[in-house]
Amino acid sequence: MTLHGIIPVWKPKGMTSHDVVSRIRRLAGQKRVGHTGTLDPEVEGVLPICLGQATRLVEYIQNLPKRYQGTMTVGIATDTEDQTGKIVEQVDDIPKTFPLDDVAQAFQGEMEQVPPMYSAVKIKGERLYELARKGLVTERPSRRVTIYQLDIQQVESDAYPILAFDVTCSKGTYVRTLCVDIGKSLGYPAHMSKLIRVQSGPFQTADCYTLEELGLAKEEGTFAQTLVAMGEAMCHLPAIVVNQEDGQRVLDGSIFEWDETVKVSASNLVRIYDESGRFCAIYEIHHQDLRPVKVFRDVHE
């Protein structure tokens, strides 16, 4: 039986996101599995994994805000902008305290961010990290990202100052670059020394299963119970319930009339359910029409 849904997995350190996908493929016994946003190998945390027809929802889930907690070290810069890199700059004469409230306030909102050289962004068909490993540095176009909330606190340290942060940000934000930029605003080199993703879209730490727990669920025959229903994972979209007859029309991809004066969400996307509670489709409000975007005819939640 093909499984359709989302498993919020707690990705451990030392594994790539693709490693986790491969493990879930083996446990589920199916190939159609995908993740919703890469985590670096040394970063642990929330990694929603989509199975079956839920892979068609990846684009919506990965576009949602993400929340991270971690630390940054002030006084040392690395070539990768995190703790895994080689030290490229070091400053010893650093003040004991910083105006962190002012800094946190200054970094909230929309901003331009330049991806680090050690990243998977492609420039002329080649990954930046591939160029970086060759010792090359190239111009990178900046991207616009949003920092929705940022809190920074200084923690005790016998060596270089350590700042703990809690940040909620948009898709595409490089938190290690944010740490470097915060350091620059303070006047010192810096790097990200630890990072945990504690939320991705609707999924939080408490929702997650470890790979060990999923392996045990497979042995006990309860693996399917770990999946979150597709419609539930899209809870950020308004829901519309239609009768059984219209539900069938939805599954057939029919277009419906819509009162364009009724506004339901900024994105104009809605979830469609029938009276039995079946998640049928995602539709888009387009002027006076309600048009299909994704229809899930063969999925029974």
C-alpha positions, -999 to +999 in steps of 0.1 A: +000+000+000+013+034-010+015+059+019+005+095+014+013+121+041+040+139+059+063+126+086+079+153+108+114+138+113+140+149+138+172+149+116+203+141+137+237+156+133+260+138+109+234+130+083+224+148+052+187+155+044+190+131+015+203+104+039+171+109+059+150+106+027+168+073+018+161+059+053+124+068+051+122+052+016+134+019+030+111+021+060+081+030+039+089+006+011+083+032-016+103+055-038+082+086-039+096+104-009+111+139-006+121+165+021+109+201+024+141+220+029+177+210+033+195+210+066+233+209+066+249+177+080+260+193+112+226+209+118+199+189+136+162+195+139+128+195+122+127+180+087+093+173+073+094+143+049+066+139+023+055+105+010+034+096-020+011+123-033+022+146-004+054+152-024+032+175-045+029+197-015+067+202-009+067+236-026+040+249-002+055+235+030+091+246+022+079+282+015+066+286+050+087+303+078+113+284+098+125+289+133+161+282+145+179+283+178+217+284+180+248+302+190+274+324+173+310+331+183+322+367+181+359+372+173+365+344+149+355+341+112+357+308+092+356+302+054+323+283+057+308+308+081+301+280+106+321+258+131+331+233+104+353+257+085+389+269+087+397+301+106+403+330+083+402+359+108+407+362+145+404+392+168+412+390+205+405+424+219+367+422+222+343+440+246+325+419+272+290+432+263+272+443+232+240+464+225+221+432+215+186+446+217+194+473+192+212+448+169+182+423+170+158+451+162+180+463+133+181+429+117+143+423+117+123+428+085+132+424+049+169+425+038+193+416+011+215+386+018+244+372-002+246+334-002+279+321+012+305+304-010+300+272+008+264+267-003+244+247-029+234+278-049+243+273-086+262+299-106+265+292-143+257+255-137+282+249-109+275+247-072+292+274-051+307+249-027+324+232-057+340+265-066+349+272-030+367+238-026+388+248-056+398+280-038+377+302-060+355+331-050+328+344-074+303+372-074+269+360-060+236+378-066+219+388-034+185+374-025+157+391-005+149+373+027+128+382+057+136+380+094+103+378+112+116+377+147+151+377+162+162+375+199+198+375+209+213+369+243+249+368+255+259+336+274+288+330+297+321+320+280+357+318+292+370+324+257+354+344+229+320+359+234+291+335+226+257+349+216+226+327+217+199+335+192+164+325+184+153+335+148+122+330+127+129+336+091+118+331+055+127+303+031+162+308+016+177+326+047+212+315+055+214+317+093+252+314+092+254+344+069+230+362+093+255+355+121+284+369+101+264+400+093+255+405+129+292+402+137+300+429+111+274+452+126+292+448+160+325+455+143+340+420+147+344+387+127+319+360+137+307+326+128+277+303+136+289+278+161+257+258+166+223+255+150+190+236+156+159+239+135+130+239+160+101+246+136+094+242+099+060+254+088+034+239+111+058+213+125+076+218+158+102+198+178+075+181+199+058+168+167+089+150+154+099+113+153+135+102+156+147+077+130+150+051+159+113+057+167+103+053+131+123+021+128+105+007+159+071+018+144+080-002+113+087-033+134+055-029+153+033-023+122+024+013+133+045+032+107+015+046+089+003+061+121+033+085+121+020+103+090+003+137+092-026+140+068-019+161+037-048+185+044-037+190+080-002+198+069-016+226+048-035+241+077-021+276+069-046+277+040-083+283+045-106+253+041-138+251+021-162+222+025-184+212-005-212+186-008-205+152-022-216+160-057-194+191-059-166+171-042-167+147-072-166+177-095-135+190-076-118+156-081-126+160-118-108+194-118-139+214-125-139+252-123-164+269-099-178+304-097-165+326-069-176+358-053-144+379-059-154+403-031-147+375-006-111+375+005-099+344+024-061+345+023-032+366+010-022+338-014-057+332-027-052+294-022-077+273-004-081+236+006-112+218-006-128+191+015-160+172+008-187+165+034-171+132+044-139+150+055-119+139+025-091+163+014-098+167-024-077+195-037-060+229-035-077+255-055-069+291-064-093+320-063-089+338-096-112+368-100-147+352-103-134+316-106-122+289-083-097+270-103-078+237-095-041+238-087-035+204-072-062+176-073-057+145-052-081+120-068-063+088-057-056+097-021-078+086+008-068+102+042 
